[in-house]
Amino acid sequence: MSIALGEELPSLNGKTDHIPSKESQRQIQEVLDNYAKSVTTGDRALFESQLLDEKIPFFGLGEKLSPSFKPISQSLQGYAGFRKAVFESGKKYSQKISNIRIEQNGDLAQVSLDFETTLVESGESTQGWKILQLLKVQGRWKIVSELYAVR
């Protein structure tokens, strides 16, 4: 098995890329825009409408896992902590995203992107990288997992 780093290798299924349709790209970009907008405006309902449900894998780390990390899937269900920090703490955040890469095959999509989240009152910011997986459910793209690393 070969792994490509920065280059494409032939695929067993005859495709070397998973380019989204224009319509899917537009719809997925709308999910991403709503994500950033909801964090910036503190709109929890808008944010949660982008998720399949609140129990999706949702996990962030520094560049390395904490030694206390428990290797079970329940450890990845961290949306409740994110919700408390972003939507229930009374703090205001601003979020920007860039370097967006969308891949799609049918009703499955994956997005990787860079992000910067800023605490408005102090100007302190955190940068990182995240991977979102999405499924098209009843005609709408929904985030089914989010994993991110902060620097």
MODELLER restraints for C-alpha pairs under 7 A, 6 or more apart:
rsr = mdl.restraints
at = mdl.atoms
rsr.add(forms.Gaussian(group=physical.xy_distance, feature=features.Distance(at['CA:8:A'], at['CA:16:A']), mean=6.47, stdev=0.5))
rsr.add(forms.Gaussian(group=physical.xy_distance, feature=features.Distance(at['CA:9:A'], at['CA:16:A']), mean=6.69, stdev=0.5))
rsr.add(forms.Gaussian(group=physical.xy_distance, feature=features.Distance(at['CA:10:A'], at['CA:16:A']), mean=5.71, stdev=0.5))
rsr.add(forms.Gaussian(group=physical.xy_distance, feature=features.Distance(at['CA:18:A'], at['CA:103:A']), mean=4.96, stdev=0.5))
rsr.add(forms.Gaussian(group=physical.xy_distance, feature=features.Distance(at['CA:18:A'], at['CA:104:A']), mean=5.09, stdev=0.5))
rsr.add(forms.Gaussian(group=physical.xy_distance, feature=features.Distance(at['CA:18:A'], at['CA:105:A']), mean=5.99, stdev=0.5))
rsr.add(forms.Gaussian(group=physical.xy_distance, feature=features.Distance(at['CA:19:A'], at['CA:103:A']), mean=5.48, stdev=0.5))
rsr.add(forms.Gaussian(group=physical.xy_distance, feature=features.Distance(at['CA:19:A'], at['CA:104:A']), mean=5.91, stdev=0.5))
rsr.add(forms.Gaussian(group=physical.xy_distance, feature=features.Distance(at['CA:20:A'], at['CA:102:A']), mean=6.87, stdev=0.5))
rsr.add(forms.Gaussian(group=physical.xy_distance, feature=features.Distance(at['CA:20:A'], at['CA:103:A']), mean=5.88, stdev=0.5))
rsr.add(forms.Gaussian(group=physical.xy_distance, feature=features.Distance(at['CA:20:A'], at['CA:104:A']), mean=4.93, stdev=0.5))
rsr.add(forms.Gaussian(group=physical.xy_distance, feature=features.Distance(at['CA:27:A'], at['CA:141:A']), mean=6.98, stdev=0.5))
rsr.add(forms.Gaussian(group=physical.xy_distance, feature=features.Distance(at['CA:28:A'], at['CA:141:A']), mean=6.46, stdev=0.5))
rsr.add(forms.Gaussian(group=physical.xy_distance, feature=features.Distance(at['CA:31:A'], at['CA:50:A']), mean=6.24, stdev=0.5))
rsr.add(forms.Gaussian(group=physical.xy_distance, feature=features.Distance(at['CA:34:A'], at['CA:46:A']), mean=6.95, stdev=0.5))
rsr.add(forms.Gaussian(group=physical.xy_distance, feature=features.Distance(at['CA:34:A'], at['CA:47:A']), mean=6.89, stdev=0.5))
rsr.add(forms.Gaussian(group=physical.xy_distance, feature=features.Distance(at['CA:35:A'], at['CA:47:A']), mean=5.66, stdev=0.5))
rsr.add(forms.Gaussian(group=physical.xy_distance, feature=features.Distance(at['CA:36:A'], at['CA:95:A']), mean=5.44, stdev=0.5))
rsr.add(forms.Gaussian(group=physical.xy_distance, feature=features.Distance(at['CA:36:A'], at['CA:96:A']), mean=6.49, stdev=0.5))
rsr.add(forms.Gaussian(group=physical.xy_distance, feature=features.Distance(at['CA:38:A'], at['CA:44:A']), mean=6.55, stdev=0.5))
rsr.add(forms.Gaussian(group=physical.xy_distance, feature=features.Distance(at['CA:38:A'], at['CA:46:A']), mean=5.88, stdev=0.5))
rsr.add(forms.Gaussian(group=physical.xy_distance, feature=features.Distance(at['CA:38:A'], at['CA:47:A']), mean=5.37, stdev=0.5))
rsr.add(forms.Gaussian(group=physical.xy_distance, feature=features.Distance(at['CA:39:A'], at['CA:86:A']), mean=6.91, stdev=0.5))
rsr.add(forms.Gaussian(group=physical.xy_distance, feature=features.Distance(at['CA:39:A'], at['CA:93:A']), mean=6.37, stdev=0.5))
rsr.add(forms.Gaussian(group=physical.xy_distance, feature=features.Distance(at['CA:39:A'], at['CA:94:A']), mean=6.57, stdev=0.5))
rsr.add(forms.Gaussian(group=physical.xy_distance, feature=features.Distance(at['CA:39:A'], at['CA:95:A']), mean=6.46, stdev=0.5))
rsr.add(forms.Gaussian(group=physical.xy_distance, feature=features.Distance(at['CA:40:A'], at['CA:93:A']), mean=5.22, stdev=0.5))
rsr.add(forms.Gaussian(group=physical.xy_distance, feature=features.Distance(at['CA:40:A'], at['CA:94:A']), mean=4.32, stdev=0.5))
rsr.add(forms.Gaussian(group=physical.xy_distance, feature=features.Distance(at['CA:40:A'], at['CA:95:A']), mean=5.82, stdev=0.5))
rsr.add(forms.Gaussian(group=physical.xy_distance, feature=features.Distance(at['CA:42:A'], at['CA:87:A']), mean=5.58, stdev=0.5))
rsr.add(forms.Gaussian(group=physical.xy_distance, feature=features.Distance(at['CA:42:A'], at['CA:92:A']), mean=6.93, stdev=0.5))
rsr.add(forms.Gaussian(group=physical.xy_distance, feature=features.Distance(at['CA:44:A'], at['CA:87:A']), mean=5.94, stdev=0.5))
rsr.add(forms.Gaussian(group=physical.xy_distance, feature=features.Distance(at['CA:50:A'], at['CA:142:A']), mean=5.41, stdev=0.5))
rsr.add(forms.Gaussian(group=physical.xy_distance, feature=features.Distance(at['CA:50:A'], at['CA:143:A']), mean=6.05, stdev=0.5))
rsr.add(forms.Gaussian(group=physical.xy_distance, feature=features.Distance(at['CA:51:A'], at['CA:142:A']), mean=5.20, stdev=0.5))
rsr.add(forms.Gaussian(group=physical.xy_distance, feature=features.Distance(at['CA:51:A'], at['CA:143:A']), mean=4.63, stdev=0.5))
rsr.add(forms.Gaussian(group=physical.xy_distance, feature=features.Distance(at['CA:51:A'], at['CA:144:A']), mean=6.31, stdev=0.5))
rsr.add(forms.Gaussian(group=physical.xy_distance, feature=features.Distance(at['CA:52:A'], at['CA:142:A']), mean=5.26, stdev=0.5))
rsr.add(forms.Gaussian(group=physical.xy_distance, feature=features.Distance(at['CA:52:A'], at['CA:143:A']), mean=5.77, stdev=0.5))
rsr.add(forms.Gaussian(group=physical.xy_distance, feature=features.Distance(at['CA:52:A'], at['CA:144:A']), mean=5.49, stdev=0.5))
rsr.add(forms.Gaussian(group=physical.xy_distance, feature=features.Distance(at['CA:54:A'], at['CA:79:A']), mean=6.42, stdev=0.5))
rsr.add(forms.Gaussian(group=physical.xy_distance, feature=features.Distance(at['CA:55:A'], at['CA:77:A']), mean=5.92, stdev=0.5))
rsr.add(forms.Gaussian(group=physical.xy_distance, feature=features.Distance(at['CA:56:A'], at['CA:77:A']), mean=6.12, stdev=0.5))
rsr.add(forms.Gaussian(group=physical.xy_distance, feature=features.Distance(at['CA:56:A'], at['CA:144:A']), mean=5.61, stdev=0.5))
rsr.add(forms.Gaussian(group=physical.xy_distance, feature=features.Distance(at['CA:56:A'], at['CA:145:A']), mean=5.45, stdev=0.5))
rsr.add(forms.Gaussian(group=physical.xy_distance, feature=features.Distance(at['CA:57:A'], at['CA:76:A']), mean=5.00, stdev=0.5))
rsr.add(forms.Gaussian(group=physical.xy_distance, feature=features.Distance(at['CA:57:A'], at['CA:77:A']), mean=4.71, stdev=0.5))
rsr.add(forms.Gaussian(group=physical.xy_distance, feature=features.Distance(at['CA:57:A'], at['CA:78:A']), mean=6.98, stdev=0.5))
rsr.add(forms.Gaussian(group=physical.xy_distance, feature=features.Distance(at['CA:57:A'], at['CA:145:A']), mean=4.79, stdev=0.5))
rsr.add(forms.Gaussian(group=physical.xy_distance, feature=features.Distance(at['CA:57:A'], at['CA:146:A']), mean=6.15, stdev=0.5))
rsr.add(forms.Gaussian(group=physical.xy_distance, feature=features.Distance(at['CA:58:A'], at['CA:76:A']), mean=5.67, stdev=0.5))
rsr.add(forms.Gaussian(group=physical.xy_distance, feature=features.Distance(at['CA:58:A'], at['CA:77:A']), mean=5.25, stdev=0.5))
rsr.add(forms.Gaussian(group=physical.xy_distance, feature=features.Distance(at['CA:58:A'], at['CA:78:A']), mean=5.02, stdev=0.5))
rsr.add(forms.Gaussian(group=physical.xy_distance, feature=features.Distance(at['CA:58:A'], at['CA:79:A']), mean=5.39, stdev=0.5))
rsr.add(forms.Gaussian(group=physical.xy_distance, feature=features.Distance(at['CA:58:A'], at['CA:145:A']), mean=5.81, stdev=0.5))
rsr.add(forms.Gaussian(group=physical.xy_distance, feature=features.Distance(at['CA:58:A'], at['CA:146:A']), mean=4.69, stdev=0.5))
rsr.add(forms.Gaussian(group=physical.xy_distance, feature=features.Distance(at['CA:58:A'], at['CA:147:A']), mean=5.79, stdev=0.5))
rsr.add(forms.Gaussian(group=physical.xy_distance, feature=features.Distance(at['CA:59:A'], at['CA:76:A']), mean=5.13, stdev=0.5))
rsr.add(forms.Gaussian(group=physical.xy_distance, feature=features.Distance(at['CA:59:A'], at['CA:77:A']), mean=6.59, stdev=0.5))
rsr.add(forms.Gaussian(group=physical.xy_distance, feature=features.Distance(at['CA:59:A'], at['CA:78:A']), mean=5.42, stdev=0.5))
rsr.add(forms.Gaussian(group=physical.xy_distance, feature=features.Distance(at['CA:59:A'], at['CA:146:A']), mean=6.40, stdev=0.5))
rsr.add(forms.Gaussian(group=physical.xy_distance, feature=features.Distance(at['CA:59:A'], at['CA:147:A']), mean=4.95, stdev=0.5))
rsr.add(forms.Gaussian(group=physical.xy_distance, feature=features.Distance(at['CA:59:A'], at['CA:148:A']), mean=6.36, stdev=0.5))
rsr.add(forms.Gaussian(group=physical.xy_distance, feature=features.Distance(at['CA:60:A'], at['CA:147:A']), mean=5.79, stdev=0.5))
rsr.add(forms.Gaussian(group=physical.xy_distance, feature=features.Distance(at['CA:60:A'], at['CA:148:A']), mean=4.65, stdev=0.5))
rsr.add(forms.Gaussian(group=physical.xy_distance, feature=features.Distance(at['CA:60:A'], at['CA:149:A']), mean=5.49, stdev=0.5))
rsr.add(forms.Gaussian(group=physical.xy_distance, feature=features.Distance(at['CA:61:A'], at['CA:148:A']), mean=6.47, stdev=0.5))
rsr.add(forms.Gaussian(group=physical.xy_distance, feature=features.Distance(at['CA:61:A'], at['CA:149:A']), mean=4.86, stdev=0.5))
rsr.add(forms.Gaussian(group=physical.xy_distance, feature=features.Distance(at['CA:61:A'], at['CA:150:A']), mean=6.30, stdev=0.5))
rsr.add(forms.Gaussian(group=physical.xy_distance, feature=features.Distance(at['CA:62:A'], at['CA:149:A']), mean=5.33, stdev=0.5))
rsr.add(forms.Gaussian(group=physical.xy_distance, feature=features.Distance(at['CA:62:A'], at['CA:150:A']), mean=5.00, stdev=0.5))
rsr.add(forms.Gaussian(group=physical.xy_distance, feature=features.Distance(at['CA:62:A'], at['CA:151:A']), mean=6.12, stdev=0.5))
rsr.add(forms.Gaussian(group=physical.xy_distance, feature=features.Distance(at['CA:63:A'], at['CA:149:A']), mean=5.90, stdev=0.5))
rsr.add(forms.Gaussian(group=physical.xy_distance, feature=features.Distance(at['CA:63:A'], at['CA:150:A']), mean=6.50, stdev=0.5))
rsr.add(forms.Gaussian(group=physical.xy_distance, feature=features.Distance(at['CA:63:A'], at['CA:151:A']), mean=6.41, stdev=0.5))
rsr.add(forms.Gaussian(group=physical.xy_distance, feature=features.Distance(at['CA:92:A'], at['CA:119:A']), mean=6.15, stdev=0.5))
rsr.add(forms.Gaussian(group=physical.xy_distance, feature=features.Distance(at['CA:92:A'], at['CA:120:A']), mean=5.58, stdev=0.5))
rsr.add(forms.Gaussian(group=physical.xy_distance, feature=features.Distance(at['CA:93:A'], at['CA:117:A']), mean=6.64, stdev=0.5))
rsr.add(forms.Gaussian(group=physical.xy_distance, feature=features.Distance(at['CA:93:A'], at['CA:118:A']), mean=5.48, stdev=0.5))
rsr.add(forms.Gaussian(group=physical.xy_distance, feature=features.Distance(at['CA:93:A'], at['CA:119:A']), mean=4.67, stdev=0.5))
rsr.add(forms.Gaussian(group=physical.xy_distance, feature=features.Distance(at['CA:93:A'], at['CA:120:A']), mean=5.32, stdev=0.5))
rsr.add(forms.Gaussian(group=physical.xy_distance, feature=features.Distance(at['CA:94:A'], at['CA:117:A']), mean=5.66, stdev=0.5))
rsr.add(forms.Gaussian(group=physical.xy_distance, feature=features.Distance(at['CA:94:A'], at['CA:118:A']), mean=5.10, stdev=0.5))
rsr.add(forms.Gaussian(group=physical.xy_distance, feature=features.Distance(at['CA:94:A'], at['CA:119:A']), mean=6.59, stdev=0.5))
rsr.add(forms.Gaussian(group=physical.xy_distance, feature=features.Distance(at['CA:94:A'], at['CA:120:A']), mean=6.46, stdev=0.5))
rsr.add(forms.Gaussian(group=physical.xy_distance, feature=features.Distance(at['CA:95:A'], at['CA:116:A']), mean=5.68, stdev=0.5))
rsr.add(forms.Gaussian(group=physical.xy_distance, feature=features.Distance(at['CA:95:A'], at['CA:117:A']), mean=4.42, stdev=0.5))
rsr.add(forms.Gaussian(group=physical.xy_distance, feature=features.Distance(at['CA:95:A'], at['CA:118:A']), mean=6.33, stdev=0.5))
rsr.add(forms.Gaussian(group=physical.xy_distance, feature=features.Distance(at['CA:96:A'], at['CA:115:A']), mean=5.70, stdev=0.5))
rsr.add(forms.Gaussian(group=physical.xy_distance, feature=features.Distance(at['CA:96:A'], at['CA:116:A']), mean=5.31, stdev=0.5))
rsr.add(forms.Gaussian(group=physical.xy_distance, feature=features.Distance(at['CA:96:A'], at['CA:117:A']), mean=6.58, stdev=0.5))
rsr.add(forms.Gaussian(group=physical.xy_distance, feature=features.Distance(at['CA:97:A'], at['CA:113:A']), mean=6.69, stdev=0.5))
rsr.add(forms.Gaussian(group=physical.xy_distance, feature=features.Distance(at['CA:97:A'], at['CA:114:A']), mean=5.71, stdev=0.5))
rsr.add(forms.Gaussian(group=physical.xy_distance, feature=features.Distance(at['CA:97:A'], at['CA:115:A']), mean=4.41, stdev=0.5))
rsr.add(forms.Gaussian(group=physical.xy_distance, feature=features.Distance(at['CA:97:A'], at['CA:116:A']), mean=6.47, stdev=0.5))
rsr.add(forms.Gaussian(group=physical.xy_distance, feature=features.Distance(at['CA:98:A'], at['CA:113:A']), mean=5.97, stdev=0.5))
rsr.add(forms.Gaussian(group=physical.xy_distance, feature=features.Distance(at['CA:98:A'], at['CA:114:A']), mean=5.25, stdev=0.5))
rsr.add(forms.Gaussian(group=physical.xy_distance, feature=features.Distance(at['CA:98:A'], at['CA:115:A']), mean=6.30, stdev=0.5))
rsr.add(forms.Gaussian(group=physical.xy_distance, feature=features.Distance(at['CA:99:A'], at['CA:113:A']), mean=5.27, stdev=0.5))
rsr.add(forms.Gaussian(group=physical.xy_distance, feature=features.Distance(at['CA:99:A'], at['CA:114:A']), mean=5.72, stdev=0.5))
rsr.add(forms.Gaussian(group=physical.xy_distance, feature=features.Distance(at['CA:100:A'], at['CA:111:A']), mean=6.91, stdev=0.5))
rsr.add(forms.Gaussian(group=physical.xy_distance, feature=features.Distance(at['CA:100:A'], at['CA:112:A']), mean=5.88, stdev=0.5))
rsr.add(forms.Gaussian(group=physical.xy_distance, feature=features.Distance(at['CA:100:A'], at['CA:113:A']), mean=4.47, stdev=0.5))
rsr.add(forms.Gaussian(group=physical.xy_distance, feature=features.Distance(at['CA:101:A'], at['CA:111:A']), mean=5.53, stdev=0.5))
rsr.add(forms.Gaussian(group=physical.xy_distance, feature=features.Distance(at['CA:101:A'], at['CA:112:A']), mean=5.29, stdev=0.5))
rsr.add(forms.Gaussian(group=physical.xy_distance, feature=features.Distance(at['CA:101:A'], at['CA:113:A']), mean=6.35, stdev=0.5))
rsr.add(forms.Gaussian(group=physical.xy_distance, feature=features.Distance(at['CA:102:A'], at['CA:110:A']), mean=5.84, stdev=0.5))
rsr.add(forms.Gaussian(group=physical.xy_distance, feature=features.Distance(at['CA:102:A'], at['CA:111:A']), mean=4.56, stdev=0.5))
rsr.add(forms.Gaussian(group=physical.xy_distance, feature=features.Distance(at['CA:102:A'], at['CA:112:A']), mean=6.78, stdev=0.5))
rsr.add(forms.Gaussian(group=physical.xy_distance, feature=features.Distance(at['CA:103:A'], at['CA:109:A']), mean=5.52, stdev=0.5))
rsr.add(forms.Gaussian(group=physical.xy_distance, feature=features.Distance(at['CA:103:A'], at['CA:110:A']), mean=5.25, stdev=0.5))
rsr.add(forms.Gaussian(group=physical.xy_distance, feature=features.Distance(at['CA:103:A'], at['CA:111:A']), mean=6.42, stdev=0.5))
rsr.add(forms.Gaussian(group=physical.xy_distance, feature=features.Distance(at['CA:104:A'], at['CA:110:A']), mean=6.42, stdev=0.5))
rsr.add(forms.Gaussian(group=physical.xy_distance, feature=features.Distance(at['CA:107:A'], at['CA:135:A']), mean=5.46, stdev=0.5))
rsr.add(forms.Gaussian(group=physical.xy_distance, feature=features.Distance(at['CA:107:A'], at['CA:136:A']), mean=4.83, stdev=0.5))
rsr.add(forms.Gaussian(group=physical.xy_distance, feature=features.Distance(at['CA:108:A'], at['CA:134:A']), mean=5.94, stdev=0.5))
rsr.add(forms.Gaussian(group=physical.xy_distance, feature=features.Distance(at['CA:108:A'], at['CA:135:A']), mean=4.85, stdev=0.5))
rsr.add(forms.Gaussian(group=physical.xy_distance, feature=features.Distance(at['CA:108:A'], at['CA:136:A']), mean=6.64, stdev=0.5))
rsr.add(forms.Gaussian(group=physical.xy_distance, feature=features.Distance(at['CA:109:A'], at['CA:133:A']), mean=5.84, stdev=0.5))
rsr.add(forms.Gaussian(group=physical.xy_distance, feature=features.Distance(at['CA:109:A'], at['CA:134:A']), mean=5.07, stdev=0.5))
rsr.add(forms.Gaussian(group=physical.xy_distance, feature=features.Distance(at['CA:109:A'], at['CA:135:A']), mean=6.37, stdev=0.5))
rsr.add(forms.Gaussian(group=physical.xy_distance, feature=features.Distance(at['CA:110:A'], at['CA:132:A']), mean=5.72, stdev=0.5))
rsr.add(forms.Gaussian(group=physical.xy_distance, feature=features.Distance(at['CA:110:A'], at['CA:133:A']), mean=4.51, stdev=0.5))
rsr.add(forms.Gaussian(group=physical.xy_distance, feature=features.Distance(at['CA:110:A'], at['CA:134:A']), mean=6.13, stdev=0.5))
rsr.add(forms.Gaussian(group=physical.xy_distance, feature=features.Distance(at['CA:111:A'], at['CA:131:A']), mean=5.64, stdev=0.5))
rsr.add(forms.Gaussian(group=physical.xy_distance, feature=features.Distance(at['CA:111:A'], at['CA:132:A']), mean=5.07, stdev=0.5))
rsr.add(forms.Gaussian(group=physical.xy_distance, feature=features.Distance(at['CA:111:A'], at['CA:133:A']), mean=6.37, stdev=0.5))
rsr.add(forms.Gaussian(group=physical.xy_distance, feature=features.Distance(at['CA:112:A'], at['CA:130:A']), mean=5.65, stdev=0.5))
rsr.add(forms.Gaussian(group=physical.xy_distance, feature=features.Distance(at['CA:112:A'], at['CA:131:A']), mean=4.46, stdev=0.5))
rsr.add(forms.Gaussian(group=physical.xy_distance, feature=features.Distance(at['CA:112:A'], at['CA:132:A']), mean=6.36, stdev=0.5))
rsr.add(forms.Gaussian(group=physical.xy_distance, feature=features.Distance(at['CA:113:A'], at['CA:129:A']), mean=5.73, stdev=0.5))
rsr.add(forms.Gaussian(group=physical.xy_distance, feature=features.Distance(at['CA:113:A'], at['CA:130:A']), mean=5.60, stdev=0.5))
rsr.add(forms.Gaussian(group=physical.xy_distance, feature=features.Distance(at['CA:113:A'], at['CA:131:A']), mean=6.73, stdev=0.5))
rsr.add(forms.Gaussian(group=physical.xy_distance, feature=features.Distance(at['CA:114:A'], at['CA:128:A']), mean=5.71, stdev=0.5))
rsr.add(forms.Gaussian(group=physical.xy_distance, feature=features.Distance(at['CA:114:A'], at['CA:129:A']), mean=4.41, stdev=0.5))
rsr.add(forms.Gaussian(group=physical.xy_distance, feature=features.Distance(at['CA:114:A'], at['CA:130:A']), mean=6.42, stdev=0.5))
rsr.add(forms.Gaussian(group=physical.xy_distance, feature=features.Distance(at['CA:115:A'], at['CA:127:A']), mean=5.62, stdev=0.5))
rsr.add(forms.Gaussian(group=physical.xy_distance, feature=features.Distance(at['CA:115:A'], at['CA:128:A']), mean=5.40, stdev=0.5))
rsr.add(forms.Gaussian(group=physical.xy_distance, feature=features.Distance(at['CA:115:A'], at['CA:129:A']), mean=6.04, stdev=0.5))
rsr.add(forms.Gaussian(group=physical.xy_distance, feature=features.Distance(at['CA:116:A'], at['CA:125:A']), mean=6.57, stdev=0.5))
rsr.add(forms.Gaussian(group=physical.xy_distance, feature=features.Distance(at['CA:116:A'], at['CA:126:A']), mean=5.58, stdev=0.5))
rsr.add(forms.Gaussian(group=physical.xy_distance, feature=features.Distance(at['CA:116:A'], at['CA:127:A']), mean=4.36, stdev=0.5))
rsr.add(forms.Gaussian(group=physical.xy_distance, feature=features.Distance(at['CA:116:A'], at['CA:128:A']), mean=6.55, stdev=0.5))
rsr.add(forms.Gaussian(group=physical.xy_distance, feature=features.Distance(at['CA:117:A'], at['CA:125:A']), mean=5.47, stdev=0.5))
rsr.add(forms.Gaussian(group=physical.xy_distance, feature=features.Distance(at['CA:117:A'], at['CA:126:A']), mean=5.31, stdev=0.5))
rsr.add(forms.Gaussian(group=physical.xy_distance, feature=features.Distance(at['CA:117:A'], at['CA:127:A']), mean=6.49, stdev=0.5))
rsr.add(forms.Gaussian(group=physical.xy_distance, feature=features.Distance(at['CA:118:A'], at['CA:124:A']), mean=5.61, stdev=0.5))
rsr.add(forms.Gaussian(group=physical.xy_distance, feature=features.Distance(at['CA:118:A'], at['CA:125:A']), mean=4.05, stdev=0.5))
rsr.add(forms.Gaussian(group=physical.xy_distance, feature=features.Distance(at['CA:118:A'], at['CA:126:A']), mean=6.39, stdev=0.5))
rsr.add(forms.Gaussian(group=physical.xy_distance, feature=features.Distance(at['CA:119:A'], at['CA:125:A']), mean=6.18, stdev=0.5))
rsr.add(forms.Gaussian(group=physical.xy_distance, feature=features.Distance(at['CA:126:A'], at['CA:150:A']), mean=6.72, stdev=0.5))
rsr.add(forms.Gaussian(group=physical.xy_distance, feature=features.Distance(at['CA:127:A'], at['CA:150:A']), mean=5.75, stdev=0.5))
rsr.add(forms.Gaussian(group=physical.xy_distance, feature=features.Distance(at['CA:127:A'], at['CA:151:A']), mean=5.89, stdev=0.5))
rsr.add(forms.Gaussian(group=physical.xy_distance, feature=features.Distance(at['CA:128:A'], at['CA:149:A']), mean=5.46, stdev=0.5))
rsr.add(forms.Gaussian(group=physical.xy_distance, feature=features.Distance(at['CA:128:A'], at['CA:150:A']), mean=4.10, stdev=0.5))
rsr.add(forms.Gaussian(group=physical.xy_distance, feature=features.Distance(at['CA:128:A'], at['CA:151:A']), mean=5.60, stdev=0.5))
rsr.add(forms.Gaussian(group=physical.xy_distance, feature=features.Distance(at['CA:129:A'], at['CA:148:A']), mean=5.61, stdev=0.5))
rsr.add(forms.Gaussian(group=physical.xy_distance, feature=features.Distance(at['CA:129:A'], at['CA:149:A']), mean=5.48, stdev=0.5))
rsr.add(forms.Gaussian(group=physical.xy_distance, feature=features.Distance(at['CA:129:A'], at['CA:150:A']), mean=6.61, stdev=0.5))
rsr.add(forms.Gaussian(group=physical.xy_distance, feature=features.Distance(at['CA:130:A'], at['CA:146:A']), mean=6.93, stdev=0.5))
rsr.add(forms.Gaussian(group=physical.xy_distance, feature=features.Distance(at['CA:130:A'], at['CA:147:A']), mean=5.63, stdev=0.5))
rsr.add(forms.Gaussian(group=physical.xy_distance, feature=features.Distance(at['CA:130:A'], at['CA:148:A']), mean=4.00, stdev=0.5))
rsr.add(forms.Gaussian(group=physical.xy_distance, feature=features.Distance(at['CA:130:A'], at['CA:149:A']), mean=6.35, stdev=0.5))
rsr.add(forms.Gaussian(group=physical.xy_distance, feature=features.Distance(at['CA:131:A'], at['CA:146:A']), mean=5.79, stdev=0.5))
rsr.add(forms.Gaussian(group=physical.xy_distance, feature=features.Distance(at['CA:131:A'], at['CA:147:A']), mean=5.39, stdev=0.5))
rsr.add(forms.Gaussian(group=physical.xy_distance, feature=features.Distance(at['CA:131:A'], at['CA:148:A']), mean=6.26, stdev=0.5))
rsr.add(forms.Gaussian(group=physical.xy_distance, feature=features.Distance(at['CA:132:A'], at['CA:143:A']), mean=6.57, stdev=0.5))
rsr.add(forms.Gaussian(group=physical.xy_distance, feature=features.Distance(at['CA:132:A'], at['CA:145:A']), mean=5.64, stdev=0.5))
rsr.add(forms.Gaussian(group=physical.xy_distance, feature=features.Distance(at['CA:132:A'], at['CA:146:A']), mean=4.62, stdev=0.5))
rsr.add(forms.Gaussian(group=physical.xy_distance, feature=features.Distance(at['CA:132:A'], at['CA:147:A']), mean=6.68, stdev=0.5))
rsr.add(forms.Gaussian(group=physical.xy_distance, feature=features.Distance(at['CA:133:A'], at['CA:143:A']), mean=5.86, stdev=0.5))
rsr.add(forms.Gaussian(group=physical.xy_distance, feature=features.Distance(at['CA:133:A'], at['CA:144:A']), mean=5.65, stdev=0.5))
rsr.add(forms.Gaussian(group=physical.xy_distance, feature=features.Distance(at['CA:133:A'], at['CA:145:A']), mean=5.24, stdev=0.5))
rsr.add(forms.Gaussian(group=physical.xy_distance, feature=features.Distance(at['CA:133:A'], at['CA:146:A']), mean=6.69, stdev=0.5))
rsr.add(forms.Gaussian(group=physical.xy_distance, feature=features.Distance(at['CA:134:A'], at['CA:141:A']), mean=6.12, stdev=0.5))
rsr.add(forms.Gaussian(group=physical.xy_distance, feature=features.Distance(at['CA:134:A'], at['CA:142:A']), mean=5.26, stdev=0.5))
rsr.add(forms.Gaussian(group=physical.xy_distance, feature=features.Distance(at['CA:134:A'], at['CA:143:A']), mean=4.42, stdev=0.5))
rsr.add(forms.Gaussian(group=physical.xy_distance, feature=features.Distance(at['CA:134:A'], at['CA:144:A']), mean=5.29, stdev=0.5))
rsr.add(forms.Gaussian(group=physical.xy_distance, feature=features.Distance(at['CA:135:A'], at['CA:141:A']), mean=5.53, stdev=0.5))
rsr.add(forms.Gaussian(group=physical.xy_distance, feature=features.Distance(at['CA:135:A'], at['CA:142:A']), mean=5.49, stdev=0.5))
rsr.add(forms.Gaussian(group=physical.xy_distance, feature=features.Distance(at['CA:135:A'], at['CA:143:A']), mean=6.72, stdev=0.5))
rsr.add(forms.Gaussian(group=physical.xy_distance, feature=features.Distance(at['CA:135:A'], at['CA:144:A']), mean=6.67, stdev=0.5))
rsr.add(forms.Gaussian(group=physical.xy_distance, feature=features.Distance(at['CA:136:A'], at['CA:142:A']), mean=6.20, stdev=0.5))
